[in-house]
Amino acid sequence: MVDPRGIHRLDLDRIRLLLYISEVKPSNGIITGSSTRDAIRKKTAGIVKRERKCVRDSSWLNYPCLTFFVKCVAAYAVCLQCARATLYDQKFSLKIRMKKLFEEFRRQEKQSSFDSRLYRVEKCIGRGTFSTVYEIRHLIENRKFALKEVLIADIEDEKARMDCLNEVDLLKSIEHPHVIRFIRCEYAHDKEPLKIVLELAEAGDLNHFILSHVQNMSLVLESKIWKFTLQLCMGLDYLHSKGIIHNDLKPANIFLTSNEVIKIGDFGMAEMRSGTAKEQPMSVLGTPYYMSPERLLQRPYSSNCDVWSLGCVMYELAALQSPFYVNKLDINLLIKRVVRCDYPPIPSDIFSKELNNTVDKCLNTNEDERPNAKQILDIAQRMRKFYLKNVLCENSSIQGK
């Protein structure tokens, strides 16, 4: 048995170097896999036996990526076995330790800067007036991310410049399964673009999803509409609980993973509120088709303006068109239609009364009578359970036959 007081830190840089040399091909920088796992264990064990050290109390903050972190946690477990650690060490909960280290790593990762040498640009996936979004690959982790480059120097409006920088601070404070995750950023000076590395949603945005149904002349199943609404409400409820108003919720800013998990993104027009009181807008920014009447008329508004936008998204998923669509974006006609709440009803012979009623509640011109995101979330949960139950009943009846 080894005395716990005699166990010190193992040199993490040494483990890191061993893992890197053993598993990465210098020619292309691609990780080869688990074929050299035994060699790594032997080399790590050799250091432990020779120096009688353990990594029980070490920090992983110097590691550049999650791959190294995970490998070092694995190396930690190997070290405990090789060093014949005491019963106290063996009983130490590795699961809890990993969870704490993972949270610590994520916190440190958000504070780190973008190193372009670690990434390779795969393709351009989107363009805006002052920004371009690329799909990039981390050369060591072999994972894909989204890189948003904003040309700060080209933005003449000082407030718009500040909004871009504020977006980064806002993203750093957000951590939710249904919100695009911030990874890291780099901004040296005005002449250089602001580079923001974000989580990549592989399946694109909800706008492309709707367009694909239009092109195929097929409707979105109501069960899927409630599935997306449920996830959207989870994300919105989280944002509103932190005092964040998105201000530009629309299909193009709602992203999908390959597993059809909803991710709310693009916080360029978002704002932080300290309370629930309405505030007078300084300017009208956003996409008119999805803007609430109070915002279009430049009146004081609250987080319920996002609920109006949510209603527009739900409607578009069902009807495959914006509820207040007008040709050539006639803004005066659009405002009239929004103020009157003049939109074609969702076909009642195809979609449920509950869906129609929920959309009508969201598209209430009186902001105070509009439900909040939590109330819509409760409705979506109930409807989602209803459809899942029906699917289970259908499957059981088919198996019975």
C-alpha positions in Angstrom: 0.0 0.0 0.0 1.2 3.5 -0.8 0.8 6.2 1.9 -1.7 8.8 0.5 0.5 11.5 1.9 3.3 10.4 -0.4 1.2 10.6 -3.6 1.9 13.8 -5.5 1.0 15.2 -8.9 2.0 13.4 -12.0 3.5 15.6 -14.6 0.5 16.3 -16.9 2.6 17.7 -19.7 4.4 14.4 -19.8 1.1 12.4 -20.1 -0.2 14.9 -22.7 3.0 14.5 -24.8 2.8 10.7 -24.6 -0.8 10.6 -25.7 -0.2 13.1 -28.5 2.8 11.3 -29.9 1.2 7.9 -29.6 -2.1 8.7 -31.3 -1.6 11.5 -33.8 0.0 11.1 -37.2 2.3 14.1 -37.8 1.7 13.9 -41.6 -2.0 14.9 -41.5 -2.8 15.6 -37.9 -5.7 13.0 -37.8 -6.2 10.9 -34.7 -5.6 7.2 -35.6 -8.0 5.7 -33.0 -7.6 3.2 -30.1 -5.0 0.9 -31.6 -2.2 2.3 -29.5 -4.1 2.2 -26.2 -2.0 -0.6 -24.7 1.2 1.3 -25.6 -0.1 4.4 -23.8 -1.0 2.4 -20.7 2.5 0.8 -20.6 4.2 4.2 -21.0 2.0 5.9 -18.4 2.5 2.9 -16.1 6.3 3.2 -16.5 6.2 6.8 -15.3 4.0 6.0 -12.3 6.1 3.0 -11.2 9.3 5.0 -11.6 8.2 8.2 -10.0 5.5 6.9 -7.7 3.2 9.8 -8.5 -0.5 10.2 -9.0 -2.7 12.8 -10.7 -5.5 12.7 -8.1 -5.4 16.4 -7.4 -4.3 17.8 -10.7 -6.0 20.4 -12.8 -6.8 20.0 -16.5 -7.1 23.7 -17.3 -4.0 23.8 -19.5 -5.4 21.3 -22.0 -6.3 22.8 -25.4 -9.3 20.6 -26.2 -11.8 18.1 -24.8 -10.0 15.2 -26.4 -7.0 15.7 -24.2 -9.2 16.2 -21.2 -11.0 12.8 -21.6 -7.8 11.0 -22.3 -6.2 12.4 -19.2 -9.1 11.3 -17.1 -8.6 7.8 -18.5 -4.9 8.1 -17.7 -5.9 9.1 -14.2 -7.8 5.8 -13.7 -4.8 3.8 -15.1 -2.4 5.6 -12.7 -4.5 4.6 -9.7 -4.3 1.0 -10.7 -0.6 1.0 -11.5 0.4 2.8 -8.3 -1.6 0.4 -6.2 -3.4 3.3 -4.6 -4.9 3.1 -1.1 -8.5 2.1 -0.4 -9.3 5.8 0.0 -8.2 6.5 -3.5 -10.0 3.5 -5.0 -13.2 4.6 -3.4 -12.9 8.1 -4.6 -15.8 8.8 -7.0 -14.3 9.1 -10.4 -17.7 9.9 -11.9 -18.1 13.0 -9.6 -14.5 14.0 -10.2 -15.1 13.8 -14.0 -18.3 15.9 -13.7 -16.5 18.7 -11.8 -13.5 18.6 -14.1 -15.8 18.8 -17.1 -17.6 21.9 -15.7 -14.2 23.4 -14.9 -12.9 22.7 -18.4 -16.0 24.2 -20.1 -15.7 27.4 -18.0 -12.0 27.7 -18.9 -12.7 26.9 -22.6 -15.1 29.9 -22.8 -12.4 32.2 -21.6 -9.8 31.0 -24.1 -9.0 32.7 -27.4 -9.5 31.4 -30.9 -6.3 29.8 -32.4 -6.7 29.5 -36.2 -3.9 27.0 -36.5 -6.0 24.4 -34.8 -8.9 24.7 -37.3 -9.4 24.1 -41.0 -12.2 25.8 -43.0 -14.5 23.2 -44.7 -17.0 25.4 -46.4 -19.1 28.6 -46.2 -22.6 27.9 -44.8 -24.1 31.4 -44.6 -23.6 35.1 -45.4 -25.1 38.3 -43.9 -24.6 42.0 -44.6 -21.5 42.2 -42.3 -20.9 38.5 -41.4 -20.0 35.2 -42.9 -20.4 31.7 -41.3 -18.1 28.8 -42.1 -18.1 25.2 -41.2 -14.7 24.4 -39.6 -13.0 21.3 -38.3 -10.8 21.1 -35.2 -7.6 19.3 -36.4 -6.9 17.7 -33.1 -10.4 16.9 -31.8 -11.6 16.0 -35.4 -14.9 17.8 -34.5 -16.9 20.3 -36.6 -17.8 23.8 -35.4 -19.3 26.9 -36.9 -17.1 30.0 -37.3 -18.9 33.3 -37.5 -16.7 36.2 -38.8 -18.1 39.7 -38.3 -16.5 42.6 -40.2 -16.6 45.2 -37.4 -14.7 47.8 -39.5 -17.5 47.8 -42.1 -20.2 48.6 -39.6 -20.7 52.4 -39.5 -23.3 52.5 -36.8 -21.6 52.7 -33.4 -24.5 51.0 -31.6 -24.5 48.2 -34.1 -20.8 47.7 -33.4 -21.4 47.5 -29.7 -24.2 45.1 -30.2 -21.8 42.7 -32.0 -19.4 42.8 -29.1 -22.3 42.5 -26.6 -23.5 39.4 -28.4 -20.2 37.6 -27.3 -20.7 38.6 -23.6 -24.3 37.4 -23.9 -23.4 34.0 -25.4 -20.8 33.4 -22.7 -23.5 33.6 -20.1 -25.8 31.1 -21.8 -25.7 27.3 -21.3 -28.7 25.3 -22.4 -29.4 22.2 -24.6 -31.7 24.2 -26.9 -29.4 27.2 -27.4 -26.4 27.2 -29.7 -23.3 26.9 -27.5 -20.5 29.4 -27.5 -17.0 27.9 -27.7 -14.5 30.7 -27.9 -13.8 34.0 -29.8 -11.0 36.3 -31.0 -11.0 40.0 -31.5 -7.7 41.9 -31.7 -8.8 45.3 -33.1 -11.3 47.0 -35.5 -9.4 46.2 -38.6 -9.6 42.5 -37.9 -12.9 40.6 -38.1 -14.6 39.4 -34.9 -14.3 35.6 -34.9 -16.8 33.6 -32.9 -16.6 29.8 -32.7 -20.0 28.2 -32.0 -21.6 24.8 -31.8 -22.5 23.5 -35.3 -26.0 22.3 -36.0 -25.4 19.9 -38.8 -28.9 19.8 -40.3 -29.1 23.6 -41.0 -31.9 25.9 -40.0 -35.6 25.6 -39.8 -36.0 27.8 -42.8 -34.3 25.2 -45.0 -36.4 22.5 -43.3 -39.6 24.3 -44.3 -38.4 25.0 -47.8 -37.6 21.3 -48.3 -41.3 20.5 -47.5 -42.5 23.2 -49.9 -40.3 21.8 -52.7 -41.5 18.3 -51.9 -45.1 19.5 -51.6 -45.5 17.7 -48.3 -46.8 19.0 -44.9 -45.0 18.8 -41.6 -46.6 16.3 -39.3 -48.3 17.9 -36.4 -46.5 15.6 -34.0 -43.2 17.1 -35.3 -44.6 20.7 -34.9 -45.3 20.0 -31.2 -41.8 18.4 -30.8 -40.1 21.5 -32.2 -42.4 23.8 -30.2 -41.6 22.0 -27.0 -37.9 22.4 -27.5 -38.3 26.1 -28.6 -40.3 26.9 -25.5 -37.6 25.2 -23.3 -35.0 27.4 -24.8 -37.1 30.6 -24.7 -38.2 30.0 -21.1 -34.6 29.6 -20.1 -33.6 32.8 -21.9 -36.5 34.8 -20.4 -35.7 33.5 -16.9 -32.2 35.1 -17.3 -33.8 38.4 -18.5 -32.7 37.8 -22.2 -35.1 38.8 -25.0 -34.1 37.3 -28.4 -35.9 40.0 -30.5 -35.3 38.1 -33.8 -36.8 34.7 -33.4 -37.5 33.2 -36.9 -36.9 30.0 -38.8 -33.6 31.2 -40.2 -32.3 31.7 -36.6 -33.6 28.3 -35.3 -31.1 25.5 -36.0 -31.4 21.7 -36.2 -28.9 19.0 -35.3 -28.8 15.7 -37.2 -31.0 14.2 -34.4 -33.6 17.0 -34.9 -32.7 18.8 -31.7 -33.7 22.5 -31.8 -31.0 25.1 -31.1 -31.9 28.8 -30.9 -29.1 31.0 -32.4 -28.0 34.4 -33.7 -28.2 36.7 -30.7 -27.1 39.8 -32.6 -30.3 41.7 -31.7 -30.8 40.2 -28.3 -31.0 42.3 -25.2 -30.7 41.8 -21.4 -33.4 43.2 -19.2 -32.9 43.6 -15.4 -36.7 43.3 -14.7 -40.0 42.3 -16.2 -41.2 45.9 -16.9 -41.7 47.0 -20.5 -39.1 49.3 -22.1 -39.3 51.8 -24.9 -37.4 50.6 -28.0 -34.5 52.8 -29.1 -34.9 51.6 -32.7 -36.8 49.0 -34.8 -34.4 46.1 -35.6 -35.5 42.6 -36.6 -37.3 40.8 -39.3 -40.7 42.5 -40.0 -42.6 39.2 -40.9 -42.0 37.9 -37.3 -42.1 41.2 -35.3 -44.9 41.8 -32.8 -47.2 44.8 -33.3 -45.8 46.6 -30.3 -42.3 46.4 -31.8 -43.4 47.4 -35.3 -45.2 50.4 -33.8 -42.2 51.3 -31.6 -44.1 50.9 -28.4 -42.7 49.6 -25.1 -42.4 45.8 -25.1 -41.4 42.9 -22.9 -40.2 39.3 -23.5 -43.7 38.4 -24.8 -42.6 39.8 -28.1 -40.7 36.6 -28.5 -43.9 34.6 -27.9 -45.5 36.4 -30.9 -42.5 35.3 -33.0 -42.9 31.8 -31.7 -46.6 31.9 -32.9 -45.4 32.9 -36.3 -42.9 30.1 -36.4 -45.6 27.5 -35.3 -47.9 28.9 -38.0 -45.2 28.6 -40.7 -44.4 25.0 -39.8 -48.1 24.2 -40.4 -48.9 26.4 -43.3 -45.4 26.5 -44.9 -45.7 30.3 -45.2 -45.4 33.3 -42.8 -48.9 34.3 -41.4 -48.4 37.9 -42.5 -46.6 37.4 -45.8 -47.0 40.2 -48.3 -45.5 40.5 -51.8 -42.4 42.7 -52.1 -42.4 43.4 -48.4 -44.9 46.4 -48.4 -44.1 47.5 -44.9 -47.3 49.6 -44.6 -49.5 46.8 -45.7 -47.6 44.4 -43.4 -48.2 46.7 -40.3 -51.9 46.9 -41.1 -52.2 43.1 -41.3 -50.3 42.6 -38.1 -52.2 45.2 -36.2 -55.5 43.7 -37.4 -54.1 40.2 -36.8 -55.2 39.4 -40.3 -53.9 36.0 -41.4 -55.4 32.9 -43.1 -56.5 30.2 -40.6 -54.5 27.0 -40.4 -56.6 24.2 -42.1 -58.7 22.7 -39.4 -59.3 19.5 -41.3 -55.6 18.7 -41.3 -54.4 20.2 -38.0 -55.9 20.0 -34.5 -58.0 22.6 -32.8 -55.3 22.8 -30.0 -52.7 23.9 -32.6 -55.0 26.6 -34.0 -55.8 27.8 -30.5 -52.2 27.9 -29.4 -51.2 29.9 -32.5 -54.1 32.3 -31.9 -53.0 32.8 -28.3 -49.4 33.6 -29.3 -50.6 36.0 -32.1 -52.7 38.1 -29.7 -52.2 41.8 -30.5 -52.6 42.6 -26.7 -49.2 41.7 -25.3 -50.6 41.5 -21.7 -53.1 38.8 -22.8 -50.4 36.7 -24.6 -49.2 33.6 -22.7 -45.6 33.4 -21.7 -43.1 30.8 -22.9 -43.7 28.6 -19.8 -47.4 28.4 -20.5 -46.9 27.4 -24.1 -44.3 24.9 -22.9 -47.0 23.2 -20.7 -49.4 23.0 -23.7 -46.6 21.6 -25.9 -45.6 19.0 -23.3 -49.2 17.8 -23.0 -49.7 17.5 -26.8 -46.3 15.8 -27.2 -47.3 13.2 -24.7 -50.6 12.7 -26.5 -48.9 12.0 -29.9 -46.3 9.7 -28.3 -49.1 7.8 -26.6 -50.9 7.4 -29.9 -47.8 6.1 -31.6 -47.3 3.5 -28.9 -50.9 2.4 -29.2 -50.6 2.1 -33.0 -47.4 0.1 -32.7 -48.9 -2.3 -30.1 -52.0 -2.8 -32.3 -49.9 -3.6 -35.3 -47.8 -6.1 -33.3 -51.1 -7.7 -32.0 -52.2 -8.3 -35.6 
